[in-house]
Amino acid sequence: MIAHSLALLADGWHMLADIVALGITQWAFWYASRPAQQHRSFGNLRSEILAAFGNGLLLIVVAVWIFVSAWQRFQHPQPVLGGWMFGFALVSTLLNGLSSWILHTDNAENLNQRGAFLHVLGDLAGAVGALIAAVVIRLTGWHLVDPAVSVLIGLFVTFTAVQLLRDSAAVLMEEVPSGLSVAEILETIEKIDDVISVHDLHIWTVTSGFVSLSCHLQITVGADEQTVIDRVSRKLYERYGIKHTTIQVERSHPLGIHADL
């Protein structure tokens, strides 16, 4: 507000939204670690995914505000104090760079933490953009670079929000985790000794890093069901990293009758 810079305001409101988002993230980590209740057999693990989805929605709100403000600034340009803008943007760049480095150490697997990282990464991009805009204003006096940079910040925020919403929605809709193929896993299981066929195969994510699989196996007569289950479980873990499996065995009888065990 002192520098009359929309780029700094956009980055500032984005950072304020991040404070709320990081608070939600911290709450979700705590809530997910609570013991499971009787009516929630998986515990509170999905709270992390809900928090990630909420963070994505919050980013969308911030992006809309940035676009509306930038449009108004294009219609009614305002002079920007480049010196003040440069000083604030420099401090913001240094602090957000440090925060990004800290959060980047372990964000690949956990959607909730990745959401926090994307928030801070957006702040860093905004700060760098504001820094560049300040230099341009000081050197050329072209003040419209300020709302132009704001639009770029808004586009980056939108991109990260859509990505986060898409990934968290995939977990909530129990889609097959990225990188896993139902057809390939089905073929892998059917090649295991004493397995005749596989059906009712389901693969989903409970929360980040918690992949589950369930299926029905039709096995040959005389085969030991526990041995077959152990083979399948071991193969799924060794090849695909799936540790949480629920396998139901059906025996194949000479008359074509199937019996669940």
Secondary structure, DSSP 8 states (H G I E B T S, - for coil): --S--HHHHHHHHHHHHHHHHHHHHHHHHHHHTS---TT-TTTTTTHHHHHHHHHHHHHHHHHHHHHHHHHHHHHS-----HHHHHHHHHHHHHHHHHHHHHHHTT-SS-HHHHHHHHHHHHHHHHHHHHHHHHHHHHHH--TTHHHHHHHHHHHHHHHHHHHHHHHHHHHHTT---TT--HHHHHHHHHTSTTEEEEEEEEEEEEETTEEEEEEEEEE-TT--HHHHHHHHHHHHHHHH---EEEEEEEEE-TTS-EEE-
